[in-house]
Amino acid sequence: MARTKLNPEFEIEVDGETYVWRLQRTPHWSKDPTERHGMAIAVHHVEGKREVVIEFPPGEQPRYGAPQLKTEQVPRKLVATAIASAVAAGWEPWSRGKPVIIAVDANGG
Protein backbone atom coordinates (compact mmCIF):
# COMPACT_ATOMS: atom_id res chain seq x y z
CA MET A 1 0.00 0.00 0.00
CA ALA A 2 1.37 3.42 -0.96
CA ARG A 3 1.90 6.00 1.76
CA THR A 4 0.30 9.37 1.32
CA LYS A 5 2.35 12.52 1.68
CA LEU A 6 1.89 14.11 5.11
CA ASN A 7 2.60 17.64 3.85
CA PRO A 8 1.08 17.94 0.38
CA GLU A 9 2.55 20.60 -1.90
CA PHE A 10 0.50 22.95 -4.03
CA GLU A 11 1.40 25.10 -7.01
CA ILE A 12 0.38 28.75 -7.11
CA GLU A 13 1.03 31.49 -9.64
CA VAL A 14 2.11 34.91 -8.35
CA ASP A 15 3.00 37.77 -10.72
CA GLY A 16 3.39 35.36 -13.64
CA GLU A 17 5.78 33.03 -11.77
CA THR A 18 4.89 29.55 -10.51
CA TYR A 19 5.76 28.65 -6.92
CA VAL A 20 5.28 25.47 -4.87
CA TRP A 21 4.18 25.81 -1.24
CA ARG A 22 3.38 23.55 1.70
CA LEU A 23 2.27 24.00 5.29
CA GLN A 24 5.49 23.96 7.32
CA ARG A 25 4.00 24.46 10.79
CA THR A 26 0.51 24.69 12.22
CA PRO A 27 -0.33 27.36 14.82
CA HIS A 28 0.63 26.55 18.41
CA TRP A 29 -0.76 28.30 21.48
CA SER A 30 0.49 28.28 25.05
CA LYS A 31 -0.17 30.15 28.27
CA ASP A 32 3.38 31.48 27.98
CA PRO A 33 3.33 34.22 25.29
CA THR A 34 6.90 33.40 24.22
CA GLU A 35 5.83 29.87 23.30
CA ARG A 36 3.07 30.92 20.88
CA HIS A 37 3.79 30.31 17.22
CA GLY A 38 1.69 31.06 14.19
CA MET A 39 1.29 29.13 10.98
CA ALA A 40 4.33 28.92 8.71
CA ILE A 41 4.45 28.00 5.03
CA ALA A 42 7.51 26.90 3.06
CA VAL A 43 7.74 28.15 -0.53
CA HIS A 44 10.13 27.63 -3.43
CA HIS A 45 10.05 28.55 -7.09
CA VAL A 46 9.36 25.67 -9.46
CA GLU A 47 12.76 26.17 -11.11
CA GLY A 48 14.49 27.87 -8.17
CA LYS A 49 16.73 26.44 -5.47
CA ARG A 50 16.27 28.66 -2.43
CA GLU A 51 13.35 28.18 -0.09
CA VAL A 52 11.62 30.75 2.09
CA VAL A 53 9.71 30.04 5.29
CA ILE A 54 6.97 32.61 5.76
CA GLU A 55 5.78 32.94 9.36
CA PHE A 56 2.40 34.35 10.36
CA PRO A 57 1.40 35.66 13.82
CA PRO A 58 -0.42 33.15 16.08
CA GLY A 59 -3.77 34.97 16.10
CA GLU A 60 -6.57 34.10 18.48
CA GLN A 61 -6.58 30.77 20.24
CA PRO A 62 -9.33 28.50 18.92
CA ARG A 63 -11.96 27.00 21.17
CA TYR A 64 -11.10 23.84 23.04
CA GLY A 65 -11.55 20.80 20.81
CA ALA A 66 -11.39 22.72 17.52
CA PRO A 67 -9.89 20.70 14.65
CA GLN A 68 -6.29 21.29 13.60
CA LEU A 69 -5.57 23.54 10.63
CA LYS A 70 -5.22 21.62 7.38
CA THR A 71 -3.37 22.73 4.28
CA GLU A 72 -6.56 22.83 2.25
CA GLN A 73 -8.00 25.42 4.66
CA VAL A 74 -5.26 28.00 4.03
CA PRO A 75 -6.68 30.68 1.68
CA ARG A 76 -4.88 30.85 -1.69
CA LYS A 77 -5.10 34.65 -1.70
CA LEU A 78 -3.28 34.78 1.65
CA VAL A 79 -0.50 32.55 0.29
CA ALA A 80 -0.17 34.65 -2.88
CA THR A 81 0.03 37.88 -0.86
CA ALA A 82 2.64 36.37 1.48
CA ILE A 83 4.79 35.18 -1.45
CA ALA A 84 4.63 38.62 -3.08
CA SER A 85 5.65 40.17 0.27
CA ALA A 86 8.60 37.76 0.58
CA VAL A 87 9.86 38.68 -2.89
CA ALA A 88 9.43 42.39 -2.08
CA ALA A 89 11.36 41.87 1.19
CA GLY A 90 14.38 40.59 -0.72
CA TRP A 91 13.92 36.82 -1.10
CA GLU A 92 15.68 35.67 -4.27
CA PRO A 93 14.23 32.30 -5.29
CA TRP A 94 16.94 31.56 -7.86
CA SER A 95 19.89 32.09 -5.52
CA ARG A 96 21.55 29.34 -3.50
CA GLY A 97 21.82 29.09 0.25
CA LYS A 98 19.94 28.39 3.44
CA PRO A 99 16.19 28.93 3.61
CA VAL A 100 15.20 32.52 4.36
CA ILE A 101 12.74 33.18 7.21
CA ILE A 102 10.36 36.11 6.75
CA ALA A 103 7.65 37.19 9.18
CA VAL A 104 4.48 38.73 7.78
CA ASP A 105 1.29 40.07 9.33
CA ALA A 106 -2.01 38.19 9.50
CA ASN A 107 -2.93 39.42 6.00
CA GLY A 108 0.34 38.23 4.45
CA GLY A 109 1.71 41.76 3.98
Order of alpha helices (4+ residues) and beta strands (2+ residues): beta-beta-beta-beta-alpha-beta
